[in-house]
Amino acid sequence: MTRPLQLAACLALAALPFAALAQESAAAPEPADSTGAGSAENGRMLAYTCQGCHGVTNYVNAYPNYRVPKIGGQSQEYLINALTEYKRGTRRHPTMQAQANSFSDQDIADIAAFLSSLNQ
């Protein structure tokens, strides 16, 4: 009876470094690429859902009674910082946090590359 318990304890101890590493990775997300090395083409596809609220095309807002900021033509740095802050929870808006949490750092760079390329 003692043998299975010893084996289980050994396995648990062996797994501890991996669990700690996973917790560290989850607790400290990598910062988004601030160099602007995103793909505007991929960003165009990812930013499709942004149009519903931000109305990227000619800045027509789907919710006229609610002020939504203009994002088309903003700088890549601004867009990367804003999405990263929503993702980390340091900038709060439930809808934007949900959207940002669904994006990888590369997705954020791609979206920023596309939106910053719009001249409107």
Secondary structure, 3 states (H helix, E strand, C coil): CHHHHHHHHHHHHHHHHHHHHHHHHHHCCCCCCCCCCCCHHHHHHHHHHHHHHHCCHHHCCCCCCCCCCCCCCCCHHHHHHHHHHHHHCCCCCHHHHHHHHCCCHHHHHHHHHHHHCCCC
